[in-house]
């Protein structure tokens, strides 16, 4: 790492903390195929507390969990145990009992019917199975507020049994389908999802501080959640934690971990599935998995149904974007320098990452702020990614 790159990126992190609106604390790491090329931290783990944010701080990583679950499913595809195009109910019969929500009758009761076709694991991975989140979908939010549907952050079996918002395969909507993928993995392996990840992904990649249930050492380094208020100020939410011993290991959002662990996972994708202590995926599986899986269908902007949880959210507005089995795919060059065909996604508390296999570079930006798509955090992330690409362009020019 050049001194100039470190100084410039350190300034990006410090600016994010000191700006208006600022972030309480941030960790950001950039990596190439060989290792981290930048690692930095700024601010505090929680406002009003003395503990500095450090590169080994622990975060609730929310939906950045999804790609790890997808990798575990792809391993089972390689082994011939999972057919992505077979009905998912082949593996978990409960999926076959879910119905489509057509709306609500005059009395407010949900109108439900059988789906036109079976859900497949491919649909679950691509977010075309019909699932949603209550903070992005008004009908699903109504099920939560009026009909007792448990939210997925409860970590319960009951929270998985949601209606479908549309017939499987007909639309793209971001939702809880990956939680069901986790259940399929558990049925096929006979182990809890966390144990599968530890054995088959974390160990070969050297990810030592990622888990569904935090150790005492992890909790001691935990960055706490903050709520962005209407006036732009931040309120710490020190008591927020996902269930420490969840009934279900939620493959869509449930992991805690460090940014340095996640960049090891990013490097696996940069290195065609290889890790420092063993292979996670075959090169041909990686090549298959990262392609657009939606055909001509595009992913769409996500509305703010619950403004305390999310702002309206879309990466690179106006640019067509598709979905591969684990990741969003930008189909045109992005203004940050990210090329067409690169991969990325995010986590609800304003965590963002990208994976650029063409240039062999990626990175992860972590804060703990709600609502999602926070201008202070997302703006800092875009600056971070842009500086990394500027440094690549500078090396190529030299």
N, C-alpha and C positions, 0 to 999 in steps of 0.2 A: 504494500500500500504506500502510495506516495504521500509525502508530507502535505502537499497541497490538497489532495483528495481528503485526507483526514481533517485538515483545518476547515475545508469547505463544508463537509458533512457535519462536523461538530457544530458549525455555525447554524446549519439548517435545524438541528435538534434544539439548540439553545434559542433560536428565533421562535420555534414552535412553542416553547415554554414561556417565553417572555412577550409574545405577541398579544394582541387583543382582537379576537378571543384567543387565549393561550390554552395549552394543555398542562395538566398537573405534572406529568412526567412521561417520558417516552424512551423506548429502546428501539434502535434500528440497526440491522446488520445487512450488509451486502455480501454476496458470495460469487465466486466463479466455480469452475469445475473442480478446482484443487482445494479450496478452503475459503474461509471468510476473508474478504479484502477490506472490509471496514466493519467495526463494531463500536457502537457508541451508546451512551445513555445521558439523559439530562433531566433535571427536575426532581420531584419527590414521588415516592410510591403512593403517598396520600397527602393531600393538602392539610396543613396544620400539624403534620407529623415530621419528626426530624430525619427519618430514614430516607436517604438519597435513592433515587432510581439507579440501578446498576445493571450491567449487561447480563447478570445472572438472576435478575428479578423474575418472579413467576407470575404468569397471566392466566386468567380464564380466556382460552383462545377461541371459544365459541365456534363459528362455522368454518374456521380453518381446520377444524377436526374432520370435515367432510372428505377432503382429499386423502387423508390417511385411511379412513374407512374404505374409500374406493380402492385404494391400493391393496388392502387386505382381501377385498372381493376379487380383484383381478388375479391375485395369487391362486384363489380357488378355481378361477376359470382356467388358468394354466394347468392345474392338476386334474382337470376334467370333472371336477365335483360340482361346478356351477355353470349352468347354461343361461347366458344372459337373456335369451329369447324364449325360454320356457316360462309358463306362468309362475310368478313368484310364489303363488299358493302351493306349488309343488314342494317347496321347502318350508314355508310357514303358512299353514292353511288359513290362519286368521285373516290374511290379506284378502282372501277370496270372499270374505263376508262383508267387506266395506261397500257402502252404497254412495251414489252420486247425489249431492245436494242440488236440487233444481231451484230452490228458493224457499219462501215461507208463505204459508197460507194466511187468510185474513185474520186468523187468531194468533198468528206469529209462530205456529208450529212448523218445523222443517218439513219440506216435501222431498222425500227420498225415493230413489229407484235403483234398480240394479244397473251396473255399468254395461256398456255395449260390448266390451271386450275385456280380457284378462289383463291385469297389470303384469309386466315383466320386470326383471331386475334391471334391464337396460333402461326402461322407462324411469325406474326409481333413481338411477344414477344421473339420468339426463334431466330430471325435473319435469318430465312429461306425464307422470303417472296420475296427476290430479290432486296432489297434496298442496297445502298452502301453510302460511303462518298467519296468526291472528293480527299481527302488527302490519302486515302487507295486504290483507284481504278482508274486505268488509263483511262478507257472508260468514267467513270463518270466525271473525271477531264476534259476530252475533251469536254463533254457537257457544262461544266461551262466556259471553256476558249474560245471555238469556237462557241457555240450555245446559249449563253445567259442564261443558267440555273442559277437561283439564288441559292446562298449557304444558307444552313439552318441557319447559324448564323445571317442572315438578319431578322429572325423571321417573315417572311411573308407567306401568304397562297401560293403564287406562288412557294416558295421554296420547298413545299411539293410535288409538281406535277412533279416528276422525272420519267424517265424511269426505268424499272426493268432491272437488270444486268443479270438475269437468270430466268427461269420459277419457279414460287412459289413452295416451298417444296423440291427443288432438290439439294440445296447446303446450306452451312452456310456462310454468309458474314455479317460482322458488318456494320450496316448502320442506316438509318433514320426511320426504321419501328416503333419505339416507339413513334415518333412524331405523326404518324397516330393513335396509340393507344390513345394518348391524345385527338385527335379529336373524337374518338369513345366515350370516357368517357364524353366529353362535350355534344355530341348529346344525350346520354342516361340520363344524369342528368339535362340538360338544364342550366348548369352553366359553367363558365370558369374553366379551369383545376386548376388554383391556388386556387380558392374558394373551389373546391372539396377537394383538398389536405388540406387546412386549416381546414375545417370542419371535415373531416373524418379521417385524419392522424395526422396532426400537433397538433390539440387540444388534442386528447386523449394521445398523446405522450409527450406533454409539449414542443413541438418545437416552440419556440417563435421568432426565428430569421432566418427563411427560407422563401423565397418568390421569385416570378418571377420579381417583381418590388421592388427595395430596398427602404426602408424608409430613411429619412434623417439620422437617428441614425445609420443605417446599413452602409450607404455610408461613414460616418465619420470614420468607422473602417475597410474600405475596403483594403485588400491586393492587390497590383497592379501587373499586368502581367509583366513578363520579357522575353526577347528573348535571348536564348543562341546563341552566335555568333560562327563562325567557329573556332576562336582561343580559345574558351572556356569561354570568358568573357560574362558578362550579361549586357544587355541594358534594362533599364526600358521602359515600354510602358504605360505611365501614363494615356493616353487618351482612352485606350481600355475599353469598357464596352459593354456587350450585350445590345440590344435595351431596354431602360428603361421602355417603355410602348409598348411591342411588340404586333403586330397584332395577333400573335398566341402564346399562352403559349406552348412552345416547350417541350413536355414530354421527349424528348431524351437528353436535355442538358441545359435547360434554367434557372435553379434555382440558386440563391445566398443563402448562408447560413454559419453557423458556424460549426466547427468540433463537438462541444459539442451537437449541435442539431442532427447531423448525427449519433452520437453514441447512441442517444435515439432511432433512427430508427433501428440501428443494434440490440439493446437490445430487441426490439419488436420481431425480428426473433429468438433471443436466448430464448425468453419466450413464444414461441408458439403462437404469435400473440397478446399477452396482453401488454397493456401500463399502466402507472400509473394512468391515468384518464379515462380509458375505453379500451375495446377490439377493435383492428383494424382488425384482421383476426381470423377466427376460427382455432383451432389447426389442424383439418383435412385439411384445406385449405393450411396451412403452409407446412404440411407434403407432400401434393401433389405438391406444387409449387416448392419445392427445389430439386426435383428429376431430373435426367438427362432427358431432353425432346427430345434429338436428336437421340435416339436409338444408332445405330452403327456409325453414323456420328460424326466427331470430329470437333472442332473449329480449325482454322488455324492461322498461323502467319500473321500479318498485315504488308504489305510492306510500304515503305516510298515513296509515289508518290510525296508528297510535303515536301521536307526535312526541310523547315522552320517551318512546322507544326508538323511533326512527324518523329522520327527515326523508323527504323524497330522495330516492337513491338511483343513480345510474353512473356507471363508468363511461367516460368518454362519450357524452351525449352527442347524438347525431351519427355516430360511427356504428356500422353493423357489427353485432357480436353474436357468436354462437356458443355452444356448450359442448365440451368433450366429456368423456366419462367422469373425470375428476374435476375439471376446471372450466372457467369461462375462457373463450378464445376471441381475441380481437382480430377482426378480419381485415383491417387496414392498419397502416402504421399509426401509432399513437403520438400525440404531441410531446410526450415525455422522451421519445426516442425508442420506445418499445416497438419492435417490428410486428407486422402482420403475422398471425399464426402463433404469437406468444400466448402464454397462459397466465392466469391469475385468479384471485378472488379475495375474500375478506371475512372478517368476523364481526359480530354485532357491536361489540364495544370499541369499534374503530381500530381494528387490526387489519392490515392490508399487506398483500404479497404479490410478487410476480415471478414467473419462471420463463426465461428466454433461452430455449434450447439452441437457437441459431447462433447466438453470440456467446453462449455458455455463461450466462450471468443471471442472477436473481436476487431478491431481497425481501425483507420482512420488516414492517413498521408496526409497533405495538403501543397502543395506549389503552386506557380503561375508562371510556367515556360513553354515556348515552345522552342523547339519541345517536343512532348510527348516521353516517355521512355527516359527521360534525365538521364544519368548515375549518376550524382550527387544526384538527388532526389530519383530515384528508388533504388540506392544502399543504401541510408539512410533508405528508407522504409523497405527493406529486413532486414537490421540490426535491425530495430525497432521491426518487427514481430518476428525475431529470439530471441531477448532478452526476449520478452514476453513469448515465449514458453520455453525458458531455465528456466524462473522463475517457470513455471508450473511444469516442470520436477523436479526442485529442491524441490518444495513443496511435490510432490508425493514421492520422494526419502526419504525426511525427515519423 
